[in-house]
Amino acid sequence: MRRYLWDVISTADEYVAVLNTYSGHRALDDATRERLLSRIHQRIEGRPNSHVRKTYLAVLNVAERL
């Protein structure tokens, strides 16, 4: 078993673009989705560095076939 951990740092525009691909966000009606993403964008822009960090974890399991 191996674990791979990495961070992705995104600008507000980049992060909102990724969120706009998630099915849960796509399922929202247009007005609700735009309001949500606009507020997220504003929150990120309001941060001192105007970026957001997202941590990803991937786990690789390898087994021998008997």
Secondary structure as GFF3:
##gff-version 3
##sequence-region A 1 66
A	DSSP	beta_strand	2	11	.	.	.	ID=ss1
A	DSSP	alpha_helix	12	19	.	.	.	ID=ss2
A	DSSP	alpha_helix	23	26	.	.	.	ID=ss3
A	DSSP	alpha_helix	30	45	.	.	.	ID=ss4
A	DSSP	beta_strand	51	60	.	.	.	ID=ss5
###
